[in-house]
Amino acid sequence: MTGRGARYKVEWAPEAWAEVHALKVFERRPIMRAADELAYEAEVETRNRKPLRRPIDDLPAATWELRIRSKHRLLYGIYRVFEDEREQRIVEILRAIIKETESTEDSLRRER
């Protein structure tokens, strides 16, 4: 999904897509909005969007994290940014999980 002025193409890994669609609609909307914003500034660090400090064992391709606050829970996206063979910048959303108080690794395992 790329729009006018977008710098990145946003793609969803099948597992992340399934996780988002398993959520209630009111939880899904903020994730979809945040994913749309990644098309414009995926590599701009903000309070809720940061490069990972260390690799995640269960998801070694991940390079960035995205926290999305809904009224009810903290939602968490994990993605990577890369260039494909056509020199197109792609954001691949690898996982979309509900993050409670546990670590990211524990949240990933719980969601499987």
Contact map, one row per residue, 1 for C-alpha under 8 A:
1110000011100000000000000000000000010010000000000000000000000000000000000000000000000000000000000000000000000000
1111011111000000000000000000000000000010000000000000000000000000000000000000000000000000000000000000000000000000
1111110000000000000000000000000000000010000000000000000000000000000000000000000000000000000000000000000000000000
0111110000000000000000000000000000000000000000000000000000000000000000000000000000000000000000000000000000000000
0011111000000000000000000000000000000001000000000000000000000000000000000000000000000000000000000000000000000000
0111111110000000000000000000000000000011000000000000000000000000000000000000000000000000000000000000000000000000
0100111110000000000000000000000000000011100000000000000000000000000000000000000000000000100000000000000000000000
0100011111000000000000000000000000000111110000000000000000000000000000000000000000000001111000000000000000000000
1100011111100000000000000000000000000010000000000000000000000000000000000000000000000001111000000000000000000000
1100000111110000000000000000000000110110000000000000000000000000000000000000000000000000011110000000000000000000
1000000011111000000000000000000000000000000000000000000000000000000000000000000000000000011110000000000000000000
0000000001111101100000000000000000000000000000000000000000000000000000000000000000000000000111000000000000000000
0000000000111111100000000000000000000000000000000000000000000000000000000000000000000000000111100000000000000000
0000000000011111110000000000000000000000000000000000000000000000000000000000000000000000000000000000000000000000
0000000000001111111000000000000000000000000000000000000000000000000000000000000000000000000001100000000000000000
0000000000011111111100000000000000000000000000000000000000000000000000000000000000000000000011110000000000000000
0000000000011111111110000000000000000000000000000000000000000000000000000000000000000000000000110000000000000000
0000000000000111111111000000000000000000000000000000000000000000000000000000000000000000000000000000000000000000
0000000000000011111111100000000000000000000000000000000000000000000000000000000000000000000000111000000000000000
0000000000000001111111100001001000000000000000000000000000000000000000000000000000000000000000011000000000000000
0000000000000000111111110001000000000000000000000000000000000000000000000000000000000000000000000000000000000000
0000000000000000011111110000000000000000000000000000000000000000000000000000000000000000000000000000000000000000
0000000000000000001111111011000000000000000000000000000000000000000000000000000000000000000000000000000000000000
0000000000000000000011111111000000000000000000000000000000000000000000000000000000000000000000000000000000000000
0000000000000000000000111111100000000000000000000000000000000000000000000000000000000000000000000000000000000000
0000000000000000000000011111110000000000000000000000000000000000000000000000000000000000000000000000000000000000
0000000000000000000000111111111000000000000000000000000000000000000001000000000000000000000000000000000000000000
0000000000000000000110111111111100000000000000000000000000000000000000000000000000000000000000000000000000000000
0000000000000000000000001111111110000000000000000000000000000000000000000000000000000000000000000000000000000000
0000000000000000000000000111111111000000000000000000000000000000000111000000000000000000000000000000000000000000
0000000000000000000100000011111111100000000000000000000000000000000100000010100000000000000000000000000000000000
0000000000000000000000000001111111110000000000000000000000000000000000000000000000000000000000000000000000000000
0000000000000000000000000000111111111000000000000000000000000000000000000000000000000000000000000000000000000000
0000000000000000000000000000011111111100000000000000000000000000000100000000000000000000000000000000000000000000
0000000001000000000000000000001111111110000000000000000000000000000000000000000000000000000000000000000000000000
1000000001000000000000000000000111111111000000000000000000000000000000000000000000000000000000000000000000000000
0000000000000000000000000000000011111111110000000000000000000000000000000000000000000000000000000000000000000000
0000000101000000000000000000000001111111110000000000000000000000000000000000000000000000001000000000000000000000
1110011111000000000000000000000000111111110000000000000000000000000000000000000000000000001000000000000000000000
0000111100000000000000000000000000011111110000000000000000000000000000000000000000000000000000000000000000000000
0000001100000000000000000000000000001111111100000000000000000000000000000000000000000000000000000000000000000000
0000000100000000000000000000000000001111111100000000000000000000000000000000000010000000001000000000000000000000
0000000000000000000000000000000000000000111110000000000000000000000000000000000010000000000000000000000000000000
0000000000000000000000000000000000000000111111001100000000000000000000000000000000000000000000000000000000000000
0000000000000000000000000000000000000000001111111110000000000000000000000000000000000000000000000000000000000000
0000000000000000000000000000000000000000000111111100000000000000000000000000000000000000000000000000000000000000
0000000000000000000000000000000000000000000011111100000000000000000000000000000000000000000000000000000000000000
0000000000000000000000000000000000000000000011111100000000000000111100000000000000000000000000000000000000000000
0000000000000000000000000000000000000000000111111110000000000001111000000000000000000000000000000000000000000000
0000000000000000000000000000000000000000000111111111000000000001110000000000000000000000000000000000000000000000
0000000000000000000000000000000000000000000010001111100000000011100000000000000000000000000000000000000000000000
0000000000000000000000000000000000000000000000000111111000000111100000000000000000000000000000000000000000000000
0000000000000000000000000000000000000000000000000011111000000000000000000000000000000000000000000000000000000000
0000000000000000000000000000000000000000000000000001111100000000000000000000000000000000000000000000000000000000
0000000000000000000000000000000000000000000000000001111110110110000000000000000000000000000000000000000000000000
0000000000000000000000000000000000000000000000000000011111110100000000000000000000000000000000000000000010000000
0000000000000000000000000000000000000000000000000000001111110000000000000000000000000000000000000000000010000000
0000000000000000000000000000000000000000000000000000000111110000000000000000000000000000000000000000000010010000
0000000000000000000000000000000000000000000000000000001111111100000000000000000000000000000000000000000000000000
0000000000000000000000000000000000000000000000000000001111111100000000000000000000000000000000000000000000000000
0000000000000000000000000000000000000000000000000000000000111110000000000000000100000000000000000000000000000000
0000000000000000000000000000000000000000000000000001001100111111000000000000011100000000000001000000000000000000
0000000000000000000000000000000000000000000000000011001000001111100000000000011110000000000000000000000000000000
0000000000000000000000000000000000000000000000001111000000000111110000000000011110000000000000000000000000000000
0000000000000000000000000000000000000000000000011111000000000011111000000001111000000000000000000000000000000000
0000000000000000000000000000000000000000000000011100000000000001111100000001111000000000000000000000000000000000
0000000000000000000000000000000000000000000000011000000000000000111110000111100000000000000000000000000000000000
0000000000000000000000000000011001000000000000010000000000000000011111000111100000000000000000000000000000000000
0000000000000000000000000000010000000000000000000000000000000000001111111110000000000000000000000000000000000000
0000000000000000000000000010010000000000000000000000000000000000000111111110000000000000000000000000000000000000
0000000000000000000000000000000000000000000000000000000000000000000011111000000000000000000000000000000000000000
0000000000000000000000000000000000000000000000000000000000000000000011111100000000000000000000000000000000000000
0000000000000000000000000000000000000000000000000000000000000000000011111110000000000000000000000111000000000000
0000000000000000000000000000000000000000000000000000000000000000001111011111000000000000000000000111000000000000
0000000000000000000000000000001000000000000000000000000000000000001111001111100000000000000000011110000000000000
0000000000000000000000000000000000000000000000000000000000000000111100000111110000000000000000011110000000000000
0000000000000000000000000000001000000000000000000000000000000000111100000011111000000000000011111000000000000000
0000000000000000000000000000000000000000000000000000000000000111110000000001111100000000000011110000000000000000
0000000000000000000000000000000000000000000000000000000000000111110000000000111110000000001111100000000000000000
0000000000000000000000000000000000000000000000000000000000001111000000000000011111000000001111000000000000000000
0000000000000000000000000000000000000000011000000000000000000011000000000000001111100000111100000000000000000000
0000000000000000000000000000000000000000000000000000000000000000000000000000000111110000111000000000000000000000
0000000000000000000000000000000000000000000000000000000000000000000000000000000011111111110000000000000000000000
0000000000000000000000000000000000000000000000000000000000000000000000000000000001111111110000000000000000000000
0000000000000000000000000000000000000000000000000000000000000000000000000000000000111111000000000000000000000000
0000000000000000000000000000000000000000000000000000000000000000000000000000000000111111000000000000000000000000
0000000000000000000000000000000000000000000000000000000000000000000000000000000000111111100000000000000000000000
0000000110000000000000000000000000000000000000000000000000000000000000000000000000111111110000000000000000000000
0000001110000000000000000000000000000000000000000000000000000000000000000000000011110011111000000000000000000000
0000000111100000000000000000000000000000000000000000000000000000000000000000000011110001111100000000000000000000
0000000111100000000000000000000000000110010000000000000000000000000000000000001111000000111110000000000000000000
0000000001111000000000000000000000000000000000000000000000000000000000000000001110000000011111000000000000000000
0000000001111001000000000000000000000000000000000000000000000000000000000000111100000000001111110000000000000000
0000000000011011000000000000000000000000000000000000000000000100000000000000111100000000000111110000000000000000
0000000000001011101000000000000000000000000000000000000000000000000000000000111000000000000011111000000000000000
0000000000000001101100000000000000000000000000000000000000000000000000000011110000000000000011111100000000000000
0000000000000000001100000000000000000000000000000000000000000000000000000011100000000000000000111110000000110010
0000000000000000000000000000000000000000000000000000000000000000000000001111000000000000000000011111000000100010
0000000000000000000000000000000000000000000000000000000000000000000000001111000000000000000000001111110100100000
0000000000000000000000000000000000000000000000000000000000000000000000001100000000000000000000000111110000100000
0000000000000000000000000000000000000000000000000000000000000000000000000000000000000000000000000011111000000000
0000000000000000000000000000000000000000000000000000000000000000000000000000000000000000000000000011111101100000
0000000000000000000000000000000000000000000000000000000000000000000000000000000000000000000000000000111111100000
0000000000000000000000000000000000000000000000000000000000000000000000000000000000000000000000000010011111110000
0000000000000000000000000000000000000000000000000000000111000000000000000000000000000000000000000000001111111000
0000000000000000000000000000000000000000000000000000000000000000000000000000000000000000000000000000011111111100
0000000000000000000000000000000000000000000000000000000000000000000000000000000000000000000000001111011111111110
0000000000000000000000000000000000000000000000000000000001000000000000000000000000000000000000001000000111111111
0000000000000000000000000000000000000000000000000000000000000000000000000000000000000000000000000000000011111111
0000000000000000000000000000000000000000000000000000000000000000000000000000000000000000000000000000000001111111
0000000000000000000000000000000000000000000000000000000000000000000000000000000000000000000000001100000000111111
0000000000000000000000000000000000000000000000000000000000000000000000000000000000000000000000000000000000011111
